[in-house]
Amino acid sequence: MDLLLLGAGMGIVGGIFPNPLKMIALTQMALGRWARAIFVLVAPPMVIDGAMLLVTLWFFRFIPLHTVHYVAYLGGTVVIAFSSHSLRELRRKSPEQLAKSSSYTLAGVSVAALAEVTYPGTWIYWLTIAGPILAEARLHGYLHVVPFFAGSLLGYYGAAVLSTCLIAWGAGLHRALKMNLILIANILLLLLGISYLARAYFGK
């Protein structure tokens, strides 16, 4: 159950945070092109996650099991630091800075997906959060870690679609709504980082 809740929490946070793909989807929803919006929210992230899963599985084949919990400590610490920094920066950002839009073109979607791949948070999540959990499968079997990834997928795609729909539905209020969603996501991320650190310590 703890893996399911942790995965769902991480997924929800990832689904709420704005990124170039969500900005493209938002403009498509505003134009009434819902099929395109859902495609942008689902298809590129699935390809990225699939590739990152393979990279992480390969990488953690070479990490000794007795050192994996140190990687988990690093992951929890980075998550707490990121959320704390993001909360501070959020107070300095104007609603206009959070309301930039993008156009739906093949080049635009490709660049947005590339930005997602190169974003440090993507690598931090896979190598220091998901990686140690994947390493547990070497001891307990892959069925043991399925709840984490199932919760993460459901949380991410559910939150991504729902939050983007809410912002599109909010129309003129979407800037304030977006800021509130990001605030909630950062607070949840901070709590998840603390929870992950505790899990790494007590489960070592």
URPEFEN-V97604 format. One record per pair of residues at least 12 apart in sequence whose C-alpha atoms are under 8 Angstrom apart, sorted by the first residue. I is the first residue (numbers start at 1). J is the second residue. D is the distance in whole Angstrom. If there is no record, write none. Layout:
BEGIN
i: {I:I}
j: {J:J}
d: {D:D}
END
This chain:
BEGIN
i: {1:3:3:3:4:4:4:4:4:4:5:5:6:6:6:6:6:7:7:7:7:7:7:7:7:8:8:8:8:8:8:8:8:9:9:9:9:9:9:10:10:10:10:10:11:11:11:11:11:11:11:11:12:12:12:12:12:12:12:12:13:13:13:13:13:13:14:14:14:15:15:15:15:15:15:15:15:16:16:16:16:16:16:16:17:17:17:18:19:19:20:20:20:20:20:21:21:21:21:21:22:22:22:22:23:23:23:24:24:24:24:24:24:24:25:25:25:25:25:25:26:26:26:26:26:27:27:27:28:29:29:30:38:40:41:41:41:42:44:45:48:48:52:53:56:56:56:57:57:60:60:60:60:65:68:68:69:69:69:69:71:71:72:72:72:72:72:72:73:73:73:74:75:75:75:75:75:75:76:76:76:76:76:76:76:77:77:77:78:78:79:79:79:79:80:80:80:80:80:83:83:83:83:84:84:86:87:87:87:90:90:95:95:95:96:98:98:98:99:133:163}
j: {147:145:147:148:147:148:149:150:151:152:148:151:148:151:152:192:196:147:148:149:150:151:152:153:155:148:150:151:152:153:154:155:156:151:152:155:188:189:192:152:155:156:189:192:151:152:153:154:155:156:157:159:152:155:156:157:158:159:160:185:156:159:185:186:188:189:156:159:160:155:156:157:158:159:160:161:163:156:159:160:163:181:182:185:181:182:185:182:112:116:102:112:113:115:116:40:41:109:112:113:40:41:160:164:100:101:102:37:40:101:102:103:104:109:37:38:40:41:104:164:101:164:165:167:168:101:102:103:104:165:168:168:161:109:157:160:161:157:113:113:113:117:126:126:126:127:131:131:134:131:132:134:135:135:132:135:132:200:201:204:128:132:128:129:132:196:197:200:197:200:201:128:124:125:128:129:193:197:128:129:193:194:195:196:197:193:194:197:124:193:189:190:192:193:189:190:191:193:194:186:187:189:190:186:190:186:183:186:187:179:183:175:176:179:175:175:178:179:175:145:181}
d: {8:7:6:5:5:5:8:7:5:8:7:7:7:8:8:7:8:7:4:6:7:5:4:8:8:7:8:4:5:7:7:5:7:8:7:7:8:8:7:6:7:8:7:7:7:4:6:7:4:4:8:8:7:4:5:8:7:5:8:8:7:8:5:8:7:6:6:8:8:7:4:6:7:5:4:8:8:8:6:6:6:7:7:6:8:6:7:8:8:7:7:5:8:8:8:6:7:7:5:7:8:6:8:7:7:5:6:7:7:6:5:6:6:8:4:7:6:6:8:8:8:6:8:8:6:6:7:7:7:8:6:6:7:7:8:7:7:7:6:8:8:7:7:7:6:6:6:7:7:7:8:8:6:7:6:7:7:6:8:6:6:7:6:6:6:8:7:6:6:6:8:7:7:7:4:5:8:8:8:7:5:7:8:5:5:7:8:7:8:8:7:7:8:5:7:5:8:5:7:5:7:6:5:8:7:7:7:6:8:8:8:5:7:7:7:7:8:8:6:7:8}
END
